[in-house]
Amino acid sequence: MDFGFERDLDLSGIYSLKWHIGPDELPMWVADMDIETAPCIKEALKKRVERGTFGYTIVPTEFNDAVCDWWKTRHGVSFDRDSILFSTSIVPAINSIVRTLTNVGEYIVVTPPVYNMFFNSITDNGRKVLESPLIYSDGKYSIDWKDFEKKLSNPLATLFILCNPHNPTGNIWSKEDLAHIGELCAKHGVAVISDEIHCDITRPGINHTPFASVNETNRRISITCGSPSKAFNTAGLHSAYCIVEDPFLRARIANRLSLDGVGQPNDFSIDATIAAYTQGAEWLDAIRAYLFENKDIAADFIASHCPGMKAVDSDSTYLVWIDCTAYMKKHGIDSSNTLQQLIRKRSGLVLSAGDIYGESGRYFLRLNIACGRGRLDDGLKRLEKAVTE
Ligand SMILES: Cc1ncc(COP(=O)(O)O)c(C=O)c1O
């Protein structure tokens, strides 16, 4: 079935954050898609608008059922229906969990380069970031196990925020990696948030492994954060959830989500999520194939047209993590923020600078390829122009 992914959509006039840019600029930064959501979601929302009342909304059992059935069929893991806690988005949920499970002044471990808002959730709440940078070798990322355990063993380290799959590198963590993370965290009394927002966007044929699915320890010590928002392009509808199997942990987190005012859905979030998870599978498989073709086109183009740059191979997310080390060293540029600004000035292409994901992102840029082919082509040509000028 043709879902029209190729179309270069007009996103002007809808207050899009990504498209809040200057004239003749092309945004390929914020992680949402320039592609329409699944038809089943549009239909569900149209029906909801037609009803014409927009009062307070509950989280019905159909929501929990849809979430559990989705994780069972797509990712092979069974969760208890009662373990699903609605949250308006993932970042506010992480903030609430940080405030529930840790005290001011304690350390929270992260593995940079990693999603920038993890740092905010830690420092904005008066907690301290404890970094265990990933090892980058031969174009691949892996966990530095010795350093990771050293950081976890700090008596004031109480929480680890895992990005699974990993933004921005696109890593899919193996079952063995996840089991080892769980073993070390349990050994040192560290709870785990597994942010799995990108789990549905994997290369066709390659599966995501949920952290909690690996063994009973992982299940017991973790909170899985999920949402249809990345896969179905519904971030603006504000529908996410935390999966907490441990009943004591769940009660405390549920209480905090409610206190923080992020446990109450809006009138569209429930319908959209149920539609995505009960009727969206065919669309999702089609978009995955399309996005990974885009990703491969971008990687090939960068390798052949942008000297000193290369895309890191990855099997998840619609984000291309570009290693610009050789280019930057050759041109005496020592921060990706400077490089990002230079590219924007020369070509109008707006990318994310790698250093917002931590010091280890200093020589990298992040490119979002979730758009029609014409726009992808435009973005890649702008990048070439900017770096060969
Ligand atoms: C790993 C990760 N977590 C969370 C978010 C944001 O989630 P939300 O919009 O639900 O707060 C993003 C957005 O890019 C992300 O990449």
The ligand as a Tripos MOL2 file, in Angstrom:
@<TRIPOS>MOLECULE
LIG
   16    16     1     0     0
SMALL
NO_CHARGES

@<TRIPOS>ATOM
      1 C1         15.4650    9.3760   23.9490 C.3       1 LIG1
      2 C2         14.3670   10.3880   23.9810 C.ar      1 LIG1
      3 N1         13.5510   10.4660   25.0450 N.ar      1 LIG1
      4 C3         12.5330   11.3390   25.1100 C.ar      1 LIG1
      5 C4         12.3070   12.2210   24.0720 C.ar      1 LIG1
      6 C5         11.1870   13.2080   24.1830 C.3       1 LIG1
      7 O1         10.0320   12.5720   24.5810 O.3       1 LIG1
      8 P1          8.7290   13.3920   24.9560 P.3       1 LIG1
      9 O2          8.4340   14.2960   23.8170 O.co2     1 LIG1
     10 O3          7.7010   12.3290   25.1620 O.co2     1 LIG1
     11 O4          9.0500   14.1430   26.2050 O.co2     1 LIG1
     12 C6         13.1180   12.1780   22.9280 C.ar      1 LIG1
     13 C7         12.9030   13.1160   21.8110 C.2       1 LIG1
     14 O5         13.6680   13.2390   20.9110 O.2       1 LIG1
     15 C8         14.1740   11.2440   22.8870 C.ar      1 LIG1
     16 O6         14.9760   11.1530   21.8290 O.3       1 LIG1
@<TRIPOS>BOND
     1     1     2 1
     2     2     3 ar
     3     2    15 ar
     4     3     4 ar
     5     4     5 ar
     6     5     6 1
     7     5    12 ar
     8     6     7 1
     9     7     8 1
    10     8     9 2
    11     8    10 1
    12     8    11 1
    13    12    13 1
    14    12    15 ar
    15    13    14 2
    16    15    16 1
@<TRIPOS>SUBSTRUCTURE
     1 LIG1         1 GROUP 0 **** ****
